[in-house]
Amino acid sequence: MKKTPKTSDALLILHRRFYQGRPDRLAMLEEARINDMVARQIRELRTQLGLTQRELGQRVGTTASVICRLENADYTGHSLSMLKRIAVALNKNLEVRFVDRLQTV
């Protein structure tokens, strides 16, 4: 068995302790990253245009509370149809891509 080199890198220590060799946890982490990325992009685009959540909701045909939920990194219910509606409301194109999985440490 190969000995793991010592490190003081906190992220590496956490990865080794909680994620390395645990595909179920790695999958959950990746899903959380994606949800966070989508939520941040919606919020950033909305604020760049100077829109409130209510104003974006009106453009999309929904309520401010739905926009608030979509901008929450813990929200897991993003649908492609809703993301398309948001893209149109923000005058953006929506791009969905399949990319190679990241190699973990």
C-alpha positions in Angstrom: 0.0 0.0 0.0 1.3 3.4 -1.0 1.8 5.9 1.8 0.0 9.2 1.4 2.3 12.2 1.6 1.7 14.6 4.5 0.2 17.9 3.8 -1.0 21.1 5.5 -3.4 21.9 2.6 -6.8 22.1 4.4 -8.8 21.4 1.2 -6.6 18.4 0.4 -7.0 17.0 3.9 -10.8 17.4 3.7 -10.9 15.8 0.3 -8.9 12.8 1.5 -11.0 12.5 4.7 -14.5 12.9 3.3 -14.4 12.3 -0.5 -11.5 10.3 -1.8 -12.7 6.8 -2.8 -16.3 7.7 -2.1 -18.1 8.1 -5.5 -21.5 8.8 -3.9 -20.0 11.8 -2.0 -18.1 13.0 -5.0 -21.4 12.9 -7.0 -23.2 14.9 -4.3 -20.3 17.4 -4.3 -20.5 17.9 -8.0 -24.3 18.4 -7.9 -23.8 21.0 -5.2 -21.2 22.8 -7.4 -23.5 22.8 -10.4 -26.5 24.2 -8.3 -24.3 26.9 -6.9 -23.0 27.9 -10.3 -26.5 28.1 -11.8 -27.8 30.2 -8.8 -24.8 32.6 -9.0 -25.1 33.1 -12.7 -28.8 33.9 -12.5 -28.2 36.4 -9.6 -25.2 38.0 -11.3 -27.0 38.4 -14.7 -30.1 39.8 -12.9 -28.1 42.4 -10.9 -26.0 43.4 -13.9 -29.2 44.4 -15.6 -30.4 46.2 -12.5 -33.4 44.0 -12.1 -35.1 43.1 -8.8 -36.3 39.5 -8.3 -39.8 40.7 -8.8 -39.0 42.4 -12.1 -37.2 39.3 -13.4 -40.1 37.2 -12.2 -42.5 39.4 -14.2 -40.4 39.0 -17.3 -40.2 35.2 -16.8 -43.9 34.9 -16.0 -43.4 33.8 -12.4 -43.1 35.3 -8.9 -40.2 36.9 -7.0 -40.2 33.9 -4.6 -39.5 31.5 -7.5 -36.6 33.7 -8.6 -35.4 33.8 -5.0 -35.5 30.0 -4.9 -33.6 29.7 -8.2 -30.9 32.0 -6.9 -30.4 29.8 -3.8 -27.4 27.5 -4.1 -29.2 24.8 -2.1 -32.1 24.6 -4.7 -32.0 21.4 -6.6 -35.0 21.8 -8.9 -33.6 23.7 -11.8 -35.5 22.7 -15.0 -34.2 23.3 -18.5 -37.5 24.9 -19.5 -37.3 27.5 -16.6 -33.6 28.2 -17.4 -34.6 28.8 -21.0 -37.3 31.3 -19.9 -34.8 33.1 -17.7 -32.3 33.3 -20.6 -34.9 34.9 -22.8 -35.9 37.3 -20.1 -32.2 38.3 -19.6 -31.6 38.5 -23.4 -29.1 35.6 -23.2 -28.7 32.3 -24.9 -28.7 29.2 -22.8 -25.9 26.7 -23.4 -25.8 23.2 -22.0 -22.7 21.2 -22.5 -21.4 17.8 -21.6 -17.8 17.9 -20.5 -15.2 15.4 -19.2 -15.4 14.8 -15.5 -12.8 16.5 -13.4 -10.1 14.3 -12.1 -10.1 14.4 -8.3 -6.9 14.5 -6.3 
